[in-house]
Amino acid sequence: MAQGYFITGTDTGIGKTRASVALLEYFKAQGKTVVGMKPIASGCEKTPAGLRNEDAVLLQQYSNIKLPYDSINPFAFELPVSPHIAAEKAGCRIDLATILTAYKKLENTADVVIVEGVGGWLVPLNASDDVADLAVTLNLPVIIVVGMRLGCINQARLTFAAIKQSGVECVGWIASCVEKDMLMLAENIATLESNSEYPLLAVLPYEEELSANSLPNKIAL
């Protein structure tokens, strides 16, 4: 049975996919078989093969076990909006049991499964469930991606507190540099380190496009 990790973040567009790819590369360097999963994706493009999400495609590309797209992204929606709204407009309901079943199939194919969440920790998925409920359902240790920009300290501390309240295991956080020249970057990271019980696992440097060559080759897991 695979070791799994659930990747969440302080917001949308702050580097969860890049962090997930970094983790895939880290475990591949250890000689392990890895699979990336994006259970829910909004903002998908229409293709001859069906709806495709850029982040999910990247996870598929960086996995070293090749699986059908639908197995890693069971819920794909065209509208680039909150997933519960995208699902409603598509006449669909995001079902956590369906995602759990899909994950169980993946964990029998690889040594490590990296599951990337959608948006932040409390993003609603349907009328009664949010991303936190998905993490609890999958019962995976959580890694938090903190987008390093003005306001990140407040967002990170709120996310840390919400995750602790959810009762899930959190193994640490990753600092994702989303601005080219953030003022007092080191000081912000140090402040978060001193105000969190969760360890800093890695710092992802700023880059305009994802490149495996710029990913950290050491993650404190």
C-alpha positions in Angstrom: 0.0 0.0 0.0 1.3 3.4 -1.0 2.3 6.2 1.3 0.1 9.2 0.5 0.2 12.9 1.2 -2.5 15.5 0.9 -1.3 18.9 -0.4 -3.3 22.0 0.6 -2.5 25.6 0.5 -3.2 29.1 1.9 -5.0 30.1 -1.3 -5.4 29.3 -4.9 -2.6 30.0 -7.4 0.1 29.8 -4.8 2.1 26.8 -6.0 0.4 23.7 -4.8 1.0 22.0 -8.2 4.7 23.0 -8.2 5.0 21.7 -4.6 3.3 18.5 -5.6 5.7 18.1 -8.6 8.7 18.8 -6.2 7.4 16.0 -4.0 7.0 13.6 -6.9 10.6 14.3 -8.1 11.9 13.9 -4.5 10.4 10.5 -4.1 11.4 9.4 -7.7 15.0 10.3 -6.8 14.7 7.7 -4.0 13.8 5.1 -6.6 10.1 5.0 -5.7 7.2 4.7 -8.0 5.0 7.8 -7.7 1.6 9.0 -8.9 0.1 12.5 -8.7 -3.7 12.9 -8.2 -5.8 16.0 -8.6 -9.3 14.7 -7.5 -11.1 18.0 -8.3 -10.2 20.6 -10.9 -12.1 23.6 -12.2 -10.9 25.7 -15.1 -10.5 22.8 -17.5 -10.1 23.0 -21.2 -12.1 21.2 -23.8 -10.0 18.7 -25.8 -10.9 15.9 -28.2 -10.2 13.5 -25.3 -12.5 15.4 -22.9 -11.9 18.1 -20.3 -8.3 18.5 -19.2 -6.8 20.6 -16.4 -3.3 22.0 -16.7 -2.3 21.1 -13.2 -3.7 17.6 -13.4 -1.8 17.1 -16.7 1.4 18.2 -15.1 0.9 15.7 -12.2 0.3 13.0 -14.8 3.4 13.9 -16.7 5.7 13.9 -13.7 4.3 10.6 -12.4 6.5 7.6 -13.3 3.5 5.3 -13.6 1.3 6.2 -16.5 -2.4 6.0 -15.8 -5.5 7.2 -17.7 -6.3 10.9 -17.0 -9.8 10.2 -15.5 -8.2 8.0 -12.8 -6.2 11.0 -11.5 -8.8 13.7 -12.0 -12.3 12.1 -11.5 -14.0 15.5 -11.2 -13.2 17.9 -14.0 -15.1 21.1 -14.6 -14.8 23.7 -17.4 -15.7 26.9 -15.4 -12.7 28.5 -13.6 -14.7 29.1 -10.4 -15.1 27.5 -6.9 -15.6 23.8 -7.4 -19.0 23.6 -5.7 -20.3 26.3 -8.1 -18.5 24.7 -11.1 -20.1 21.3 -10.2 -23.5 22.8 -9.8 -23.4 24.5 -13.1 -22.3 21.2 -14.7 -25.2 19.4 -13.1 -22.9 17.3 -10.9 -22.3 16.8 -7.2 -18.7 16.2 -6.0 -18.9 13.0 -4.0 -16.1 12.2 -1.5 -16.8 8.4 -1.7 -16.1 8.5 -5.4 -12.7 10.2 -4.7 -11.8 7.8 -2.0 -12.5 4.9 -4.3 -10.3 6.4 -7.0 -7.5 7.0 -4.5 -7.7 3.4 -3.2 -7.1 2.2 -6.8 -4.0 4.5 -7.1 -2.5 3.5 -3.8 -2.3 -0.1 -5.1 -0.3 1.0 -8.1 2.6 3.1 -6.6 4.9 3.5 -3.6 3.8 7.1 -3.1 0.6 9.0 -4.1 0.6 12.8 -3.9 -2.9 14.2 -3.8 -3.3 17.9 -4.6 -6.3 19.6 -3.1 -8.2 22.5 -4.7 -8.0 26.1 -3.5 -7.5 26.4 0.3 -8.4 24.3 3.3 -12.0 25.4 3.7 -13.1 25.7 0.0 -16.6 24.2 -0.3 -17.0 21.1 -2.5 -20.8 20.7 -2.2 -23.5 21.8 0.2 -22.1 19.9 3.2 -18.4 19.1 2.5 -15.2 21.2 2.0 -11.6 20.4 1.3 -11.0 19.7 5.0 -13.6 16.9 4.8 -11.9 15.5 1.8 -8.6 15.3 3.6 -10.3 13.6 6.6 -12.0 11.1 4.3 -8.7 10.2 2.6 -7.0 10.0 6.0 -3.7 11.3 4.7 -1.0 13.4 6.3 -1.2 17.0 5.2 1.4 19.3 3.7 0.6 23.0 3.6 1.9 25.2 0.8 2.2 28.8 1.9 2.3 31.4 -0.9 4.9 33.9 0.2 3.5 37.3 -0.4 2.2 40.2 1.6 -0.5 38.9 3.9 0.9 35.4 4.0 1.6 35.3 7.7 -2.1 35.8 8.6 -3.3 33.4 5.9 -0.8 30.7 7.0 -1.6 31.0 10.7 -5.3 30.8 10.0 -4.7 27.7 7.8 -2.4 26.1 10.5 -5.1 26.7 13.1 -7.9 25.3 11.0 -5.9 22.2 10.1 -5.1 21.6 13.8 -8.8 22.0 14.6 -9.7 19.4 12.0 -7.6 16.8 13.8 -5.7 15.6 10.8 -1.9 14.8 10.9 0.2 17.6 9.4 3.8 16.8 8.6 4.9 20.4 7.8 4.7 23.3 5.3 6.4 24.4 2.2 7.2 28.1 1.5 6.3 28.8 -2.2 7.8 32.1 -3.5 5.2 33.5 -5.8 6.6 37.0 -6.1 9.9 37.7 -7.8 11.2 40.1 -5.2 9.2 39.8 -2.0 10.3 42.3 0.6 11.6 40.7 3.8 11.2 37.1 2.4 13.6 35.5 4.9 12.0 37.5 7.8 8.5 36.3 6.8 9.6 32.7 6.6 11.4 33.0 10.0 8.2 34.5 11.6 6.1 31.6 10.3 8.7 29.1 11.6 8.6 30.7 15.1 4.8 30.8 15.1 4.0 27.3 13.9 4.3 23.9 15.5 4.7 22.4 12.0 8.2 22.2 10.5 9.3 24.0 7.3 10.0 21.2 4.7 11.3 23.2 1.8 11.5 26.6 0.1 10.4 26.7 -3.6 12.2 29.6 -5.3 10.3 31.9 -7.6 10.1 31.0 -11.3 7.8 32.0 -14.1 7.4 28.5 -15.5 7.7 25.1 -13.9 11.1 23.5 -14.4 12.3 20.3 -12.7 15.8 21.7 -12.7 14.9 24.5 -10.3 13.0 22.3 -7.8 14.7 21.6 -4.4 16.5 18.3 -4.3 16.1 18.0 -0.6 12.8 18.0 1.3 12.7 17.5 5.1 10.4 14.5 5.1 
